[in-house]
């Protein structure tokens, strides 16, 4: 697949918008609870359908991209999330919020299996490309809390949906105008895997599924809960929606650069060492976050998110390195359907545990246990020497 000079910028912008639109509501829910007089745990559950759709619809999106057009699916992504955000902003009742957020999740599901497959179509400096793309995605997380908090304070919670909706539609217009359609994906490979025997491929992807599932819950739970965690534990630092948004955005912006660093390391260091190292860092930081308040909580959140974000490009690079191009959208779809469907567990997990005496402490301790599972999976990942020994001649 040929790349125009505008393709990568629009793929990166798409990643920013994808995570922004999925995390507007966890900030909006704070103001919505005050306006509608309903508890946080009840209103947060309205987003469950959106997070499930974010995972489930990755499968048809990946299939359509490989069989129809990755380019047209990306255009549908931009316009679809824009229209869905407008619909959500017009909601007058909880069920309408559910419908709107589910549609947002459905169209947002297009991005990862399609956009990442387009990005890694050329293998040069794959880790670096994934790292910078991950940075843009994490800036979307930061922008969600900051933009939603500012728009809620200046206008209303509805503006927090309308403005990103306009931005997504404008991005879709720019994508169609500046990025030419590269045509369908070339069919060159008879097998999904590249250069590895079937047994090794099965082992690699089994480990990928475990890391993806556990990492998805950790990622989703930390990003969804962060605005409320800061609202409860950093009250001495700020008491406004915008102030919470600034703190969350600051943590995400700084932590986002972890993906650039890890992306660069992917091209130089073997996957096994990276997986083990990042998991070893995650575990104590999640435990520290479980028991912290004030400035200590802010510092713990920053280093915790550095480790959480750093895990993401590793999983994408495994698919990019060991999967044939014409199958990548479908394999990424499977990876992300596991990530986001399992990650949808994070919403009821937070809702249930937040009502317990331990509150967010219990949430972080459960996430630390999942990080232990990622560490165990990393220990079983084949070393670079083992992968070279078991490679199938091209």
ZALOSE-819787 format. One record per residue (C-alpha): residue number from 1; x, y, z; residue in one letter. Coordinates in steps of 0.5 Angstrom, whole numbers, plus 500, padded with zeros to 3 digits. Layout:
residues N
{seq:NUM, u:X, v:Y, w:Z, type:A} .
...
This chain:
residues 394
{seq:1, u:500, v:500, w:500, type:X} .
{seq:2, u:503, v:507, w:498, type:X} .
{seq:3, u:503, v:512, w:503, type:X} .
{seq:4, u:502, v:520, w:501, type:X} .
{seq:5, u:505, v:525, w:505, type:X} .
{seq:6, u:499, v:527, w:509, type:X} .
{seq:7, u:497, v:519, w:511, type:X} .
{seq:8, u:501, v:519, w:517, type:X} .
{seq:9, u:499, v:525, w:520, type:X} .
{seq:10, u:491, v:524, w:519, type:X} .
{seq:11, u:492, v:517, w:522, type:X} .
{seq:12, u:495, v:520, w:528, type:X} .
{seq:13, u:490, v:525, w:528, type:X} .
{seq:14, u:485, v:519, w:528, type:X} .
{seq:15, u:488, v:516, w:534, type:X} .
{seq:16, u:488, v:523, w:538, type:X} .
{seq:17, u:480, v:523, w:536, type:X} .
{seq:18, u:479, v:516, w:537, type:X} .
{seq:19, u:481, v:516, w:545, type:X} .
{seq:20, u:478, v:523, w:546, type:X} .
{seq:21, u:471, v:521, w:544, type:X} .
{seq:22, u:471, v:515, w:548, type:X} .
{seq:23, u:473, v:519, w:554, type:X} .
{seq:24, u:469, v:525, w:554, type:X} .
{seq:25, u:464, v:522, w:558, type:X} .
{seq:26, u:468, v:520, w:564, type:X} .
{seq:27, u:469, v:527, w:565, type:X} .
{seq:28, u:462, v:529, w:563, type:X} .
{seq:29, u:459, v:524, w:568, type:X} .
{seq:30, u:462, v:529, w:574, type:X} .
{seq:31, u:457, v:535, w:572, type:X} .
{seq:32, u:452, v:530, w:569, type:X} .
{seq:33, u:451, v:527, w:576, type:X} .
{seq:34, u:450, v:534, w:579, type:X} .
{seq:35, u:445, v:536, w:574, type:X} .
{seq:36, u:441, v:530, w:574, type:X} .
{seq:37, u:442, v:528, w:581, type:X} .
{seq:38, u:444, v:521, w:580, type:X} .
{seq:39, u:450, v:518, w:583, type:X} .
{seq:40, u:457, v:517, w:579, type:X} .
{seq:41, u:456, v:509, w:579, type:X} .
{seq:42, u:449, v:509, w:576, type:X} .
{seq:43, u:451, v:514, w:571, type:X} .
{seq:44, u:458, v:511, w:569, type:X} .
{seq:45, u:454, v:505, w:567, type:X} .
{seq:46, u:451, v:508, w:561, type:X} .
{seq:47, u:458, v:508, w:558, type:X} .
{seq:48, u:458, v:501, w:558, type:X} .
{seq:49, u:455, v:500, w:551, type:X} .
{seq:50, u:460, v:504, w:548, type:X} .
{seq:51, u:466, v:501, w:551, type:X} .
{seq:52, u:463, v:494, w:549, type:X} .
{seq:53, u:461, v:497, w:541, type:X} .
{seq:54, u:468, v:499, w:541, type:X} .
{seq:55, u:471, v:492, w:542, type:X} .
{seq:56, u:465, v:488, w:538, type:X} .
{seq:57, u:465, v:492, w:532, type:X} .
{seq:58, u:473, v:492, w:531, type:X} .
{seq:59, u:472, v:485, w:528, type:X} .
{seq:60, u:467, v:487, w:522, type:X} .
{seq:61, u:471, v:493, w:521, type:X} .
{seq:62, u:477, v:489, w:520, type:X} .
{seq:63, u:474, v:484, w:515, type:X} .
{seq:64, u:471, v:490, w:511, type:X} .
{seq:65, u:478, v:494, w:511, type:X} .
{seq:66, u:481, v:488, w:508, type:X} .
{seq:67, u:476, v:486, w:503, type:X} .
{seq:68, u:473, v:492, w:501, type:X} .
{seq:69, u:477, v:499, w:503, type:X} .
{seq:70, u:481, v:501, w:509, type:X} .
{seq:71, u:481, v:508, w:506, type:X} .
{seq:72, u:474, v:508, w:506, type:X} .
{seq:73, u:473, v:505, w:512, type:X} .
{seq:74, u:477, v:511, w:515, type:X} .
{seq:75, u:473, v:516, w:512, type:X} .
{seq:76, u:467, v:513, w:515, type:X} .
{seq:77, u:470, v:513, w:522, type:X} .
{seq:78, u:471, v:520, w:522, type:X} .
{seq:79, u:464, v:522, w:519, type:X} .
{seq:80, u:461, v:517, w:524, type:X} .
{seq:81, u:464, v:519, w:530, type:X} .
{seq:82, u:462, v:526, w:529, type:X} .
{seq:83, u:455, v:525, w:527, type:X} .
{seq:84, u:454, v:520, w:534, type:X} .
{seq:85, u:457, v:525, w:538, type:X} .
{seq:86, u:452, v:530, w:536, type:X} .
{seq:87, u:447, v:525, w:537, type:X} .
{seq:88, u:449, v:524, w:544, type:X} .
{seq:89, u:450, v:532, w:546, type:X} .
{seq:90, u:442, v:532, w:544, type:X} .
{seq:91, u:440, v:527, w:549, type:X} .
{seq:92, u:435, v:529, w:554, type:X} .
{seq:93, u:434, v:522, w:558, type:X} .
{seq:94, u:439, v:517, w:560, type:X} .
{seq:95, u:437, v:512, w:555, type:X} .
{seq:96, u:439, v:517, w:549, type:X} .
{seq:97, u:446, v:517, w:552, type:X} .
{seq:98, u:446, v:510, w:552, type:X} .
{seq:99, u:444, v:510, w:545, type:X} .
{seq:100, u:449, v:516, w:543, type:X} .
{seq:101, u:455, v:513, w:546, type:X} .
{seq:102, u:454, v:506, w:543, type:X} .
{seq:103, u:454, v:509, w:536, type:X} .
{seq:104, u:460, v:513, w:538, type:X} .
{seq:105, u:463, v:506, w:540, type:X} .
{seq:106, u:461, v:503, w:534, type:X} .
{seq:107, u:464, v:508, w:529, type:X} .
{seq:108, u:470, v:509, w:534, type:X} .
{seq:109, u:472, v:501, w:533, type:X} .
{seq:110, u:474, v:502, w:526, type:X} .
{seq:111, u:480, v:506, w:528, type:X} .
{seq:112, u:485, v:501, w:531, type:X} .
{seq:113, u:484, v:495, w:526, type:X} .
{seq:114, u:484, v:500, w:520, type:X} .
{seq:115, u:489, v:506, w:522, type:X} .
{seq:116, u:494, v:501, w:525, type:X} .
{seq:117, u:494, v:497, w:519, type:X} .
{seq:118, u:495, v:502, w:514, type:X} .
{seq:119, u:501, v:505, w:519, type:X} .
{seq:120, u:505, v:499, w:519, type:X} .
{seq:121, u:504, v:497, w:512, type:X} .
{seq:122, u:511, v:499, w:511, type:X} .
{seq:123, u:516, v:496, w:516, type:X} .
{seq:124, u:521, v:501, w:516, type:X} .
{seq:125, u:522, v:504, w:523, type:X} .
{seq:126, u:515, v:500, w:525, type:X} .
{seq:127, u:517, v:501, w:533, type:X} .
{seq:128, u:518, v:509, w:532, type:X} .
{seq:129, u:512, v:510, w:528, type:X} .
{seq:130, u:508, v:506, w:533, type:X} .
{seq:131, u:511, v:510, w:538, type:X} .
{seq:132, u:509, v:517, w:535, type:X} .
{seq:133, u:502, v:514, w:534, type:X} .
{seq:134, u:501, v:512, w:541, type:X} .
{seq:135, u:503, v:519, w:543, type:X} .
{seq:136, u:498, v:522, w:539, type:X} .
{seq:137, u:493, v:517, w:542, type:X} .
{seq:138, u:495, v:519, w:549, type:X} .
{seq:139, u:494, v:526, w:547, type:X} .
{seq:140, u:487, v:525, w:545, type:X} .
{seq:141, u:486, v:522, w:552, type:X} .
{seq:142, u:489, v:528, w:555, type:X} .
{seq:143, u:485, v:532, w:551, type:X} .
{seq:144, u:478, v:529, w:553, type:X} .
{seq:145, u:479, v:531, w:560, type:X} .
{seq:146, u:482, v:538, w:559, type:X} .
{seq:147, u:477, v:540, w:553, type:X} .
{seq:148, u:471, v:536, w:556, type:X} .
{seq:149, u:472, v:540, w:563, type:X} .
{seq:150, u:473, v:547, w:560, type:X} .
{seq:151, u:467, v:546, w:555, type:X} .
{seq:152, u:463, v:544, w:561, type:X} .
{seq:153, u:465, v:550, w:565, type:X} .
{seq:154, u:465, v:555, w:560, type:X} .
{seq:155, u:458, v:552, w:557, type:X} .
{seq:156, u:455, v:546, w:558, type:X} .
{seq:157, u:456, v:538, w:558, type:X} .
{seq:158, u:453, v:538, w:551, type:X} .
{seq:159, u:458, v:543, w:548, type:X} .
{seq:160, u:463, v:537, w:551, type:X} .
{seq:161, u:460, v:533, w:545, type:X} .
{seq:162, u:458, v:538, w:540, type:X} .
{seq:163, u:465, v:541, w:539, type:X} .
{seq:164, u:469, v:534, w:538, type:X} .
{seq:165, u:464, v:532, w:533, type:X} .
{seq:166, u:465, v:538, w:529, type:X} .
{seq:167, u:473, v:537, w:529, type:X} .
{seq:168, u:472, v:530, w:527, type:X} .
{seq:169, u:467, v:532, w:521, type:X} .
{seq:170, u:472, v:537, w:519, type:X} .
{seq:171, u:478, v:532, w:520, type:X} .
{seq:172, u:474, v:527, w:515, type:X} .
{seq:173, u:473, v:533, w:510, type:X} .
{seq:174, u:481, v:534, w:510, type:X} .
{seq:175, u:482, v:526, w:510, type:X} .
{seq:176, u:478, v:526, w:503, type:X} .
{seq:177, u:481, v:532, w:500, type:X} .
{seq:178, u:488, v:531, w:502, type:X} .
{seq:179, u:489, v:523, w:502, type:X} .
{seq:180, u:489, v:520, w:496, type:X} .
{seq:181, u:485, v:513, w:496, type:X} .
{seq:182, u:491, v:508, w:495, type:X} .
{seq:183, u:486, v:502, w:493, type:X} .
{seq:184, u:485, v:495, w:495, type:X} .
{seq:185, u:491, v:491, w:499, type:X} .
{seq:186, u:495, v:487, w:495, type:X} .
{seq:187, u:494, v:479, w:496, type:X} .
{seq:188, u:501, v:476, w:497, type:X} .
{seq:189, u:501, v:471, w:502, type:X} .
{seq:190, u:498, v:465, w:503, type:X} .
{seq:191, u:499, v:465, w:511, type:X} .
{seq:192, u:497, v:469, w:516, type:X} .
{seq:193, u:504, v:469, w:520, type:X} .
{seq:194, u:511, v:471, w:517, type:X} .
{seq:195, u:517, v:467, w:518, type:X} .
{seq:196, u:515, v:463, w:524, type:X} .
{seq:197, u:512, v:456, w:524, type:X} .
{seq:198, u:505, v:455, w:526, type:X} .
{seq:199, u:507, v:452, w:533, type:X} .
{seq:200, u:511, v:459, w:535, type:X} .
{seq:201, u:506, v:463, w:532, type:X} .
{seq:202, u:500, v:460, w:536, type:X} .
{seq:203, u:505, v:461, w:542, type:X} .
{seq:204, u:506, v:468, w:541, type:X} .
{seq:205, u:499, v:470, w:539, type:X} .
{seq:206, u:497, v:466, w:546, type:X} .
{seq:207, u:501, v:471, w:550, type:X} .
{seq:208, u:499, v:477, w:546, type:X} .
{seq:209, u:492, v:475, w:548, type:X} .
{seq:210, u:493, v:475, w:555, type:X} .
{seq:211, u:497, v:481, w:555, type:X} .
{seq:212, u:492, v:484, w:551, type:X} .
{seq:213, u:486, v:482, w:555, type:X} .
{seq:214, u:490, v:484, w:562, type:X} .
{seq:215, u:493, v:490, w:559, type:X} .
{seq:216, u:486, v:492, w:556, type:X} .
{seq:217, u:483, v:492, w:563, type:X} .
{seq:218, u:488, v:496, w:566, type:X} .
{seq:219, u:488, v:501, w:561, type:X} .
{seq:220, u:481, v:502, w:561, type:X} .
{seq:221, u:480, v:502, w:568, type:X} .
{seq:222, u:485, v:507, w:570, type:X} .
{seq:223, u:483, v:512, w:564, type:X} .
{seq:224, u:476, v:512, w:566, type:X} .
{seq:225, u:477, v:512, w:573, type:X} .
{seq:226, u:482, v:518, w:573, type:X} .
{seq:227, u:478, v:524, w:573, type:X} .
{seq:228, u:474, v:521, w:579, type:X} .
{seq:229, u:480, v:519, w:583, type:X} .
{seq:230, u:483, v:526, w:582, type:X} .
{seq:231, u:476, v:529, w:584, type:X} .
{seq:232, u:476, v:525, w:590, type:X} .
{seq:233, u:483, v:525, w:592, type:X} .
{seq:234, u:486, v:531, w:590, type:X} .
{seq:235, u:481, v:536, w:593, type:X} .
{seq:236, u:486, v:540, w:596, type:X} .
{seq:237, u:489, v:542, w:589, type:X} .
{seq:238, u:483, v:543, w:585, type:X} .
{seq:239, u:475, v:543, w:586, type:X} .
{seq:240, u:473, v:545, w:579, type:X} .
{seq:241, u:472, v:541, w:573, type:X} .
{seq:242, u:477, v:545, w:569, type:X} .
{seq:243, u:482, v:544, w:574, type:X} .
{seq:244, u:481, v:536, w:575, type:X} .
{seq:245, u:481, v:536, w:567, type:X} .
{seq:246, u:488, v:540, w:567, type:X} .
{seq:247, u:491, v:535, w:572, type:X} .
{seq:248, u:489, v:529, w:568, type:X} .
{seq:249, u:491, v:532, w:562, type:X} .
{seq:250, u:498, v:534, w:565, type:X} .
{seq:251, u:499, v:526, w:567, type:X} .
{seq:252, u:497, v:524, w:560, type:X} .
{seq:253, u:501, v:529, w:556, type:X} .
{seq:254, u:507, v:527, w:560, type:X} .
{seq:255, u:506, v:519, w:560, type:X} .
{seq:256, u:504, v:519, w:553, type:X} .
{seq:257, u:512, v:520, w:551, type:X} .
{seq:258, u:513, v:513, w:554, type:X} .
{seq:259, u:510, v:510, w:548, type:X} .
{seq:260, u:515, v:514, w:544, type:X} .
{seq:261, u:521, v:511, w:548, type:X} .
{seq:262, u:518, v:504, w:548, type:X} .
{seq:263, u:517, v:505, w:540, type:X} .
{seq:264, u:524, v:507, w:539, type:X} .
{seq:265, u:526, v:501, w:544, type:X} .
{seq:266, u:522, v:496, w:540, type:X} .
{seq:267, u:527, v:497, w:534, type:X} .
{seq:268, u:533, v:495, w:538, type:X} .
{seq:269, u:531, v:491, w:544, type:X} .
{seq:270, u:527, v:484, w:544, type:X} .
{seq:271, u:520, v:484, w:546, type:X} .
{seq:272, u:521, v:479, w:551, type:X} .
{seq:273, u:525, v:484, w:555, type:X} .
{seq:274, u:521, v:490, w:554, type:X} .
{seq:275, u:514, v:486, w:556, type:X} .
{seq:276, u:517, v:483, w:563, type:X} .
{seq:277, u:521, v:490, w:564, type:X} .
{seq:278, u:514, v:494, w:564, type:X} .
{seq:279, u:510, v:489, w:568, type:X} .
{seq:280, u:515, v:489, w:573, type:X} .
{seq:281, u:514, v:497, w:574, type:X} .
{seq:282, u:507, v:497, w:573, type:X} .
{seq:283, u:505, v:492, w:579, type:X} .
{seq:284, u:508, v:497, w:585, type:X} .
{seq:285, u:506, v:503, w:582, type:X} .
{seq:286, u:499, v:500, w:582, type:X} .
{seq:287, u:499, v:498, w:589, type:X} .
{seq:288, u:502, v:505, w:591, type:X} .
{seq:289, u:496, v:509, w:587, type:X} .
{seq:290, u:492, v:504, w:591, type:X} .
{seq:291, u:494, v:507, w:598, type:X} .
{seq:292, u:496, v:515, w:596, type:X} .
{seq:293, u:493, v:522, w:597, type:X} .
{seq:294, u:494, v:529, w:595, type:X} .
{seq:295, u:501, v:530, w:591, type:X} .
{seq:296, u:503, v:523, w:592, type:X} .
{seq:297, u:497, v:520, w:589, type:X} .
{seq:298, u:499, v:525, w:583, type:X} .
{seq:299, u:506, v:523, w:582, type:X} .
{seq:300, u:504, v:515, w:583, type:X} .
{seq:301, u:499, v:517, w:577, type:X} .
{seq:302, u:504, v:520, w:573, type:X} .
{seq:303, u:509, v:514, w:573, type:X} .
{seq:304, u:503, v:509, w:573, type:X} .
{seq:305, u:501, v:512, w:567, type:X} .
{seq:306, u:508, v:512, w:564, type:X} .
{seq:307, u:508, v:504, w:565, type:X} .
{seq:308, u:501, v:503, w:563, type:X} .
{seq:309, u:502, v:507, w:556, type:X} .
{seq:310, u:508, v:504, w:555, type:X} .
{seq:311, u:505, v:497, w:554, type:X} .
{seq:312, u:501, v:499, w:548, type:X} .
{seq:313, u:506, v:499, w:542, type:X} .
{seq:314, u:509, v:493, w:544, type:X} .
{seq:315, u:502, v:489, w:543, type:X} .
{seq:316, u:501, v:493, w:536, type:X} .
{seq:317, u:509, v:491, w:534, type:X} .
{seq:318, u:508, v:484, w:535, type:X} .
{seq:319, u:502, v:484, w:530, type:X} .
{seq:320, u:506, v:488, w:525, type:X} .
{seq:321, u:512, v:484, w:526, type:X} .
{seq:322, u:509, v:477, w:525, type:X} .
{seq:323, u:503, v:478, w:521, type:X} .
{seq:324, u:502, v:479, w:513, type:X} .
{seq:325, u:500, v:485, w:511, type:X} .
{seq:326, u:493, v:483, w:508, type:X} .
{seq:327, u:491, v:480, w:514, type:X} .
{seq:328, u:493, v:485, w:519, type:X} .
{seq:329, u:487, v:489, w:519, type:X} .
{seq:330, u:483, v:482, w:521, type:X} .
{seq:331, u:489, v:480, w:526, type:X} .
{seq:332, u:489, v:487, w:529, type:X} .
{seq:333, u:481, v:487, w:530, type:X} .
{seq:334, u:482, v:480, w:534, type:X} .
{seq:335, u:487, v:484, w:538, type:X} .
{seq:336, u:482, v:490, w:539, type:X} .
{seq:337, u:476, v:486, w:540, type:X} .
{seq:338, u:479, v:482, w:546, type:X} .
{seq:339, u:482, v:489, w:548, type:X} .
{seq:340, u:476, v:493, w:548, type:X} .
{seq:341, u:471, v:487, w:550, type:X} .
{seq:342, u:475, v:485, w:556, type:X} .
{seq:343, u:476, v:492, w:558, type:X} .
{seq:344, u:469, v:494, w:558, type:X} .
{seq:345, u:469, v:490, w:564, type:X} .
{seq:346, u:473, v:496, w:567, type:X} .
{seq:347, u:466, v:500, w:567, type:X} .
{seq:348, u:462, v:495, w:572, type:X} .
{seq:349, u:469, v:493, w:576, type:X} .
{seq:350, u:469, v:501, w:578, type:X} .
{seq:351, u:462, v:502, w:579, type:X} .
{seq:352, u:462, v:496, w:584, type:X} .
{seq:353, u:468, v:497, w:587, type:X} .
{seq:354, u:467, v:504, w:588, type:X} .
{seq:355, u:461, v:503, w:592, type:X} .
{seq:356, u:465, v:498, w:597, type:X} .
{seq:357, u:469, v:501, w:603, type:X} .
{seq:358, u:475, v:501, w:600, type:X} .
{seq:359, u:473, v:505, w:594, type:X} .
{seq:360, u:478, v:506, w:589, type:X} .
{seq:361, u:484, v:502, w:593, type:X} .
{seq:362, u:480, v:496, w:591, type:X} .
{seq:363, u:480, v:498, w:584, type:X} .
{seq:364, u:488, v:499, w:584, type:X} .
{seq:365, u:489, v:493, w:587, type:X} .
{seq:366, u:485, v:488, w:582, type:X} .
{seq:367, u:489, v:492, w:577, type:X} .
{seq:368, u:496, v:490, w:580, type:X} .
{seq:369, u:494, v:483, w:580, type:X} .
{seq:370, u:492, v:483, w:572, type:X} .
{seq:371, u:499, v:486, w:572, type:X} .
{seq:372, u:502, v:480, w:575, type:X} .
{seq:373, u:499, v:476, w:569, type:X} .
{seq:374, u:502, v:480, w:564, type:X} .
{seq:375, u:509, v:479, w:567, type:X} .
{seq:376, u:507, v:472, w:567, type:X} .
{seq:377, u:506, v:472, w:560, type:X} .
{seq:378, u:512, v:476, w:558, type:X} .
{seq:379, u:516, v:470, w:562, type:X} .
{seq:380, u:513, v:465, w:557, type:X} .
{seq:381, u:515, v:470, w:550, type:X} .
{seq:382, u:520, v:467, w:546, type:X} .
{seq:383, u:527, v:470, w:546, type:X} .
{seq:384, u:530, v:473, w:540, type:X} .
{seq:385, u:534, v:467, w:539, type:X} .
{seq:386, u:529, v:462, w:540, type:X} .
{seq:387, u:525, v:466, w:534, type:X} .
{seq:388, u:531, v:466, w:530, type:X} .
{seq:389, u:532, v:459, w:531, type:X} .
{seq:390, u:524, v:457, w:529, type:X} .
{seq:391, u:524, v:461, w:523, type:X} .
{seq:392, u:521, v:459, w:517, type:X} .
{seq:393, u:525, v:460, w:511, type:X} .
{seq:394, u:522, v:466, w:507, type:X} .
